[in-house]
Amino acid sequence: MADARRPRLPVSRRSLLTAAAATPAVAGAGPRSVAELAKAWNAERDLIALLTRRWSDLETALQRRTGSLDFRAAAAAGDAGALEMIAIDRRVPGLWETAEAASERISRLPCTTLSDALAKVQMGIRIIGPHDSEGASYALLQGGYDDLVRMLGPLAGQ
């Protein structure tokens, strides 16, 4: 008989608290700096990455356990890992939508500090990522950003 309890996500307390704290900030609650909003956006993206990695690990385990990747059939049979995959599948699209809306909103905000400007650059680099860029462009952006933060030191507010 299948366990009627909801599957637990192996998320650290710290990750959950960070994401929970980020949600109102990303949603636009109260006046916050671009840097603060970017920090909340990054926490949201970290949670998405964590859940995506977890889904992949569950998929690998399902393949080993059942010889199949049909997680919906496994979930119908009460497989706890497959049920967790479905829970992740339901949650992640909403998180992506929230993160996308926040990045659009943040992109339109004016920067008032060096930290704000660096936060916007960092967000852009994260959105582009190493896989969606041409040749050395990502390495140039990330390297230039890291060098700028290092050279600015305390002025960067990082």
Buried (B, 14 or more C-beta within 10 A) or exposed (E): EEEEEEBEBEEEEEBEEBBEEBBEBBEEEEEBBBBBBBBBBBBBBBBBEBBBEBBEEBBEBBEEEBEEEBBEEBBEEEBBBBBBBBBBBEBBEEBBEBBEEBBEBBEEBEBEBBBBBBBBBBBEBBBBEEEEBEEEEBEEBBEEBEEBBEEBEEEBBB
